[in-house]
Amino acid sequence: MGIWKLIPDDKNSDRLTLNPDSFKKLEHVRSKIERLRFGIVTHPIKLHFSRELETREVALSKEIIEKLNIPLFAHYEWLIKNGEIQIGPYIGFLVSNYMKILDEYIDSLSDYLVHYNEIHGAVLAFTLEGVNRSNQTIRGYVYHPQTKQWVKGTYPYPSSIFIRGDVKSNRWRKYFRSLLGYTLFNDFYFDKWQMYHLLSSSPAIKKYLPVTTLYQNPADIFSFLKSYSQAYIKPIHGTMGISIFKASITDDKIIVQYRENGRNRMKIFTDYNQAQTFFSLVLQEKKFIIQQALDLISYQREKVDFRLIIVKNGSGHWEYMGVVARYGVKDSIISNISAGGKAEKGEEALKKILQLTESESRSLTKKMCELAIEVAKHLDQTGLHCGNMGIDLAVDKEKKIWIIEIQHHSPAHSIALDAKDTQMYEQTLRNNMLYLKKLTGYVKDQG
């Protein structure tokens, strides 16, 4: 129904007033409309009509605006469904457990609103600390499209929630799922070991996975090295390349490489007992997996892998946004940008490293994209609500593609900016928002 200007009516109670000309197309449902919805909260209304209002103006009783905590500065669309007028879209970002983190992080969320004129509605950013379950309100920030600032206040629960930050509590996820159902977006968290099992349940995907096992004790590493000579030991909950070790066995020596305090480290053990003591010490505080090390491509002694960004768009379909090559620090065992690495557009890197033609690079990128989409669709089929993923792939020296990791929880799409691809970054966040809008029942405004 397009964009509407909301005007407070301080003279009448429980009333929503429209210009009669703006409601002609919906005359057949007029008698069925009994309530107004904002987020998950509703309020009874009585419809009235007045030619004193412009065709795109709506006057709403002031006490309803105050009871529903509707911010007037947002640009709203309207949806009529099941006897209700829904004002929205009303989208929430759950970004952290604590308000202190949100206060520091809030400005960076403005990147999602670059295309606000396609989204409209109220966009709320909040934390678990700001949730009041007894009256179903949230202390947080709502985006102001005119000032491009975030306005702090107390608001009702939104219609859809994007779990965007480091929020892993199953209890809270179940709580919001019980209220929102399928509109709770990105509503799951799996560690590396769980994700490996999910992906390996598909024969078509399993062939792209390095052999992986769960670490129990140092003997598991030694046993694994007898079969594969090199292995990565990774924390199952780890991010940013932290606490990753590479173990190799050669000439009765066990070589361990890792990063510490921003530097490459190496230890060489000639005695298994010494190696066992080392692993027992450094692997005691977390759970780890052991993963087959592959003969992957590199460039000038810099480890290289590829981040593919795929997200659901405003139609609810998976869309490939682009690929970024990640280069690690020279001689480092990891390629993470946060650990000092660098980024480049993926196709350019493939051409340079593998000396491919434009056509060959495009063909290999297409295969990587098809694999990423297949992974995403497989996860959908398991019943998870996916829609926002960074899939880390690697290419070995025989040009075979491997799945390294799935960043499903909170992938940093800013890696596109590291590769100087602003368009990829903006379009990725735009699609995130259009998908959230779709979840609330609205479609992209066609003007």
C-alpha positions, 0 to 999 in steps of 0.5 A, a space after each residue: 500500500 505504499 508509504 504513509 505518514 503517521 499523524 498523532 490524533 490527540 482528540 479521539 480514542 482508539 481511532 485510525 482515520 484515513 482519507 476515503 479515497 486512499 481506502 477505495 481499493 480495500 472497501 471489501 475488507 473495511 468491515 473486517 478490520 478491528 485491530 492495529 498491529 505494530 511488531 507482535 503487539 496489537 490494539 483495537 481500533 475503529 476506522 474513520 474517514 476524513 477528507 481533511 487528510 491527504 491520501 497518504 496520511 493516517 491519523 492515529 489516536 495518540 494513546 495508541 501510539 504511546 501504548 504501542 511505542 510507535 516511533 513517528 519518525 520512521 517511514 511506514 508501509 501498511 499491510 492488511 491481513 486477518 482483520 488487522 492493519 499492520 504498520 511496518 515493517 518492524 525489524 529487529 537486530 539482536 546484536 549482543 548480550 549486553 547494552 555496553 557492547 551495543 552502545 559501542 557498535 550501534 553506528 556500524 549498523 547504519 551500513 544496513 540502512 544505506 538502502 532504507 528507501 527500499 526497506 522503510 519501517 522501524 529498524 530496532 537494534 537491541 541486546 538481551 540485557 534490554 529485553 523485558 519479558 514481563 511486559 514484552 518491551 525492549 530498551 534499544 535503538 531505532 534508526 531515524 531515516 532523516 537524521 541517520 542517527 539511532 534513537 534510544 528508547 523503549 519499544 515493543 517486540 519486532 515482527 522479525 529478528 535477525 540474530 546478528 551478533 555473538 548471541 548463542 543462548 539456546 534458551 533465548 532462541 527458543 523464547 523468541 522462536 515461540 513468539 515469532 516462529 519462522 521470522 526469527 532469522 539466523 536462529 541456530 548455532 552450530 560448532 565446527 564439529 556439528 557442522 561437519 556432521 550436517 554437511 557430511 550427511 550429504 554424499 554430494 557435499 561430503 566429497 568436498 570435506 577434508 577428513 575430520 575427527 573430534 580431539 579427545 587426547 594427544 594420542 588422537 593427533 598422533 594416530 591421525 598423523 600416521 594416516 595424513 602426515 599433516 593436520 590442523 587442530 582447530 577449536 570447535 567454537 573458534 573464530 578469527 584463526 585463534 588457537 589453531 595449530 598445524 601438526 606435521 610428522 616427518 623423519 620421526 619429528 613432530 613439528 607444530 606451527 601456530 600464531 602467538 601474539 601476532 607472530 608465527 611460532 614453531 616447535 619441533 619435538 623429537 620425543 613423543 612424550 614432549 609433544 604429548 605434554 605440549 598438546 595436553 597443555 595448549 588444548 586443555 581449555 577448549 574442545 577441538 577438531 583434528 582436520 586433514 591438512 591439504 596441499 592448497 595453493 599459496 602465493 609468495 608463501 602466503 596461504 590463500 583461501 576464498 570467502 564466498 558470500 551468499 545470502 537470501 534476497 527479497 524473494 527468499 532465494 539464495 543469491 551469490 554476492 561474490 568471492 574474496 580471496 584471503 591471503 595470510 601473513 607470510 608463512 602463517 598457517 592461517 589466512 584470517 584478515 584479523 590476524 594480519 592477512 589481506 584480501 583481494 577480489 577472488 577472480 583476480 586472485 585465481 587468475 594470478 595464482 593459477 595463471 588462468 585465463 579470464 574464461 578459466 577463472 570464471 569457470 572455476 568461480 562458477 563451480 565454487 558458487 554452485 557448491 556454496 549454493 548447494 551447501 546452503 540449500 542442504 542446510 535449509 533442508 535440515 530445517 534450519 532457518 539459514 539465509 546469511 552465510 560466508 562459506 570458506 573454500 580452498 583450492 588445491 594445486 590440482 584445482 580441486 575445491 575443498 570446503 574449509 568452514 561455514 560461517 553461518 553465525 555472524 559472518 563479517 561481510 566487511 571482508 568485501 570492503 577489505 577487497 575494495 568491493 564496496 558494491 558487494 558489501 552494500 548489496 549483501 546488506 541490502 539483501 539481508 534487509 530485503 529478506 527480513 522485510 519479506 519475513 514480516 509479510 512485506 514485499 519490496 516496494 516497487 514505487 
